[in-house]
Amino acid sequence: MPKKMHKYLTIMLVSILLITPLSMASAVKIFPLKKRIIEDTGTVRYLKIEGGFFEIIGDKGTYFAGKLWKEYYPINLPSKFKKDGLRVEFTATIAYKGFVTIQMRG
């Protein structure tokens, strides 16, 4: 391959690699949370994966980062609410920063 053609192909490839992530990032419409406190009703579910954990499947859900989220992972669910299939009304604070678990639901 001639040296000049190699140079053009390299420039084209680098340009594509730089432009693609930028175009993908601008394609996602971000919906920031207007408030970190949410209110919803839903159903408590117990999942037997990753050691087992409880989640709440919300009825309305919350828009965040361009997606409607209806699955909530309560980190301090009182034991009286740890019943699979229990209908609940809840108020919660969304913890989406600095929060890591081993549960891989999603």
C-alpha positions in Angstrom: 0.0 0.0 0.0 1.5 3.4 -0.9 2.5 5.6 2.0 0.2 8.4 1.0 -2.9 6.1 1.0 -1.9 4.6 4.3 -1.8 8.1 5.8 -5.3 8.9 4.5 -6.7 5.7 5.8 -5.1 6.3 9.2 -6.6 9.8 9.3 -10.0 8.5 8.3 -10.0 5.7 10.8 -8.9 8.0 13.7 -11.6 10.5 12.7 -14.3 7.8 12.7 -13.1 6.5 16.1 -13.2 10.0 17.6 -16.6 11.1 16.0 -18.5 7.9 16.8 -18.6 8.1 20.6 -19.5 11.8 20.4 -22.5 11.2 18.1 -23.7 8.3 20.3 -23.5 10.5 23.4 -25.5 13.2 21.8 -28.1 10.7 20.6 -29.1 9.8 24.2 -31.6 12.3 25.6 -30.8 12.8 29.3 -33.7 13.4 31.7 -32.2 14.6 35.0 -34.1 13.9 38.1 -35.9 17.0 39.2 -35.9 15.7 42.7 -34.1 12.8 44.2 -37.1 11.8 46.3 -39.7 9.7 44.5 -43.1 8.4 45.5 -44.7 5.3 43.9 -46.7 2.2 44.6 -45.5 -1.2 43.6 -44.9 -4.9 44.4 -42.1 -6.3 46.5 -40.4 -9.3 44.8 -37.7 -11.6 46.1 -35.2 -12.8 43.6 -33.0 -15.8 44.2 -30.1 -14.7 42.1 -26.8 -13.4 43.4 -27.5 -14.6 46.9 -31.1 -13.4 47.0 -32.4 -9.9 47.4 -35.7 -7.9 47.5 -36.7 -5.4 44.9 -39.8 -3.3 44.4 -41.4 -3.2 40.9 -42.9 0.3 40.7 -46.2 1.0 39.0 -45.3 4.5 37.6 -41.5 4.4 37.6 -39.0 7.2 37.4 -37.4 8.7 34.3 -33.6 9.0 34.6 -30.8 9.1 32.0 -33.3 8.7 29.1 -35.0 5.5 30.5 -38.0 4.7 32.5 -36.9 2.8 35.6 -39.5 0.7 37.5 -37.2 -1.7 39.4 -36.0 -0.3 42.7 -33.4 -2.0 45.0 -34.3 -0.9 48.6 -31.1 -0.9 50.6 -32.9 -0.6 54.0 -36.2 -2.4 53.5 -37.7 -3.1 56.9 -38.2 -6.8 57.6 -42.0 -6.4 57.9 -42.0 -5.5 54.1 -39.8 -8.4 53.1 -42.7 -10.5 51.7 -42.7 -11.6 48.1 -45.8 -10.2 46.3 -46.6 -7.6 49.0 -48.2 -4.4 47.5 -46.6 -1.3 49.0 -46.8 2.5 48.7 -43.3 4.1 49.2 -41.3 7.2 49.3 -37.6 6.8 48.5 -34.4 8.7 47.9 -32.6 7.7 44.7 -29.0 6.8 45.4 -27.4 6.6 42.0 -23.9 7.8 42.9 -21.3 5.9 44.9 -23.5 2.9 45.3 -22.3 -0.6 44.4 -23.8 -4.0 45.1 -23.2 -7.6 43.9 -26.8 -7.9 42.6 -26.9 -7.8 38.9 -30.6 -7.3 38.1 -31.5 -5.4 35.0 
